[in-house]
Amino acid sequence: MEVKYPQTIIKKSNGITSSEKYLAILCQKSFLSMWSYPNIYRDDGGKREGKEICDLLVIFENNIIIFSDKKCTFPNSGNIQLDWGRWYYKTVKKSADQIWGAERWILKYPERVFLDKKCLQKLPIDIPPMNEAKVHRVVVAHAASKQCILQFGGSGSLMIVPGIVGDMHYANKLSGCLPFAIGQVNPSKGYIHVFDDTTLQIVMETLDTISDFVAYLEKKEIFINSGKLVSAAGEEELLGYYLPRLNSAGEHDFIVEPDIDGVVLCEGAWENFVNDPQRKAQIKANEISYAWDALIEKFFKHLFAGTSYFLSHRNIAEQEKGFRFLARESRTRRRMLSEAFIRLVIETPPNMRATRTVLPSSKGDPYYIFLVLPKSESLEYEKYRNFREQLIYNYCLITKLKFPEAVDIICIATEPGSNKGHSEDFGFFDARNWTDENTKEAQDIEKEMLEHGLFSKQIKRVGTYREYPEVELNRKVLKGSCRNKPCPCGSGKKYKKCCGS
């Protein structure tokens, strides 16, 4: 076992303005506290205080998400073209400039990024190298939705019209200006995603894992750069088009038939999606998945407060690499993992030990080992925790022995039973440099554990987890011309191509 290392206390901002605080809450929920950092600063030439780089920064693996949050009062001169241009310049254009500036600094001077204005506490995790980084730029633009509803009705979300580029956002109507429509701020500097008061919460709460969120941003940029999107009534309509469709790799995508030159997304796609019975069933099924988020955050709470029971690595940047596997899981995978872990904990009698191994669903997934080990009244608590740590190491070795193809192995341990007051341990084993000596050690450990009754026969269980669970619909039978009407299930398709097929 490794020695214990001294722990560092990490203090983060929670946002400064009310809108920044709300953004910080949404981002911590989606990206978790290890990878989400509000109000990031740079040291500014030895001055007493540093300069703010951006309103919120997310770093996860090679992904960098830079948020700029801006709230400027929408003008009311009576000239909507003029008012829109002024608001767009102050809110969207200025925020985009801040993001591009932040991007340059972060990539050029990653060692000079700090959590506090006095620049005393550096960002605790590593920023990816410039040649490997994938930068995603998000402007959160407030205060236009109310005026948009007054002018046009609807949800108040800004239209997305990729054909509007750069200064066309300010031009008069004859030159291409369209109030409350966002196109491409400056394609030569990198695409800017713009969320407004209506769509910020929709997107963040629907795509509430780092994997799901980044996948959407990447697919959206590809869709827009393809020239296939003519316009969308709002960001939520794009999302409503994206989520029900899968590409050949089984990933959500903006699927467009080859013979279609352009797509116009009017209002309705999002409403149809949220009212779909399968979407409602998905939300219900996903409730258990947030136990996975809570488990990760419990580890981070102790890491940031410096109260972790045991650390196997010297700093948070090294610890973070193992936790990435937990946070990389999609919402659907978290549902499956949470259920497997919780059931093992609850169903194991208080005086019994049990393990469960979860095999990868696809290439790149880790092997998970869930271990529950009861406390012994005759064993001191510190010795119990040390014994559990040793078991984590042992089970990781044995897993590699049984599954030679495994390269990333994670073990999470706790006590059995549904009582409160559980403690958890996390272990990550990188098996890429496995040697003959490791094989011999694993064989010896397996033999010893069998002799002491710490290793038993494994039972294989196979199951399928659907992102959108199947539901029983009260299907109406439509005949004749009615078969061409919208399906009663709310899918948005004609009845003959949906429930009546």
Secondary structure, DSSP 8 states (H G I E B T S, - for coil): ---------------SSHHHHHHHHHHHHHH-TTTEEEEEEE--TT-SS-EEEEEEEEEETTEEEEEEEEE-----SS-HHHHHHHHHIIIIIHHHHHHHHHHHHHHH-GGGEESSTT--SB-SS----TTT-EEEEEEEEES-HHHHHHHH-TT---EEEEEEEGGGGTS-GGGT--TTEEEES-GGG--EEEEETTHHHHHHHHS-SHHHHHHHHHHHHHHHHTT-EEEES-HHHHHHHHTT-B-TTS-B-----TT---EEE-TTHHHHHHHSHHHHHHHHHGGGGHHHHHHHHHHHHHHHHT--S--SSSSHHHHHHHHHHHHHS-HHHHHHHHHHHHHHHHHS-TT--EEEEE--SSTT--EEEEEE----TTS-HHHHHHHHHHHHHHHHHHHHHH-TT--EEEEEEE-SSS-S----EEEEEE-TT--HHHHHHHHHHHHHHHHTT-------------SS-----------GGGGGSB-TTSSSSBGGGTTT-
